[in-house]
Amino acid sequence: MAGKVSMKPWMVPLAALAGLAVGYLLSRHPSLDAVRVEEAVRLEKEWSAQLRARLEKTEAELAEARAAAEEPAPSTVVAPGARRPAAGTDDAVTRNELVRMLDEKNQQLNADRATLAELREKLLTAEGQAVELRAEREKMAGDLRDIQERLDAATRLSQALRSEGQSRDARLAQVEEGSREMRRKASEADQRVARLAAVSGELEELTRQRESYISDILRRYRDATDQFRAFTLRVDASTDPAFQGGTYLSRIQSAITQADEDLRQLRTLNARAARLQKQLDAQRP
């Protein structure tokens, strides 16, 4: 009977160790993937089933031991002349052994029941955590899809902005090129205006000088005309046959000479004015 009900000491705590391992992993790594947690729950269920089978076997052996303890001891037939053994000695030993075995089985059974209860509690906790992890994984998958959609939208926006930036850079390059062309034309126009202004100023100065020479020429011819008229009147009125009018003639000759010089200067100014007028016409668009 003792061989039937004996149980190896390391077999009972195996399921407890499995439950403790699952609890340790869950406490140390709460963020484990739900698939790993489900695998741990499956293993714990297997250990729980094995422990339950051992409990049932232990209870059966315990019931068998109790039945054997309650059976009356068989009567011993004593041969004639033989010494009859002391009554009750073997029965007492057998009953004490059975009581001790029953106590051990009760202790093992209580320990197994406590371990099974602890395993059930941890199993429920692990199943709850597995449900939470599955929900968290689904939430994270949804968040990941949302982030991916936002990333795609941001990528499209970035590409649109990059295209718009390239188009804007091209337009800006065209504007800068147009601006440089306009500045070049404006610079050329300023230079042309400066040259026109210089030529115009020189023409104005030549015109002023020409008008001065013309005025001098007219004045000198008027003086010569007045001297000739005075000379004629003097000749007509003079009764002196020796009168030659040298003074009048000298004045007339001087006036004509000066007028010729002014006329020569006027021709020079006219030639310069003609050249400047050509330059002025060439500068105009």
Helices and strands as residue ranges (DSSP letters): H 2-5, H 13-28, H 34-70, H 89-237, H 246-283
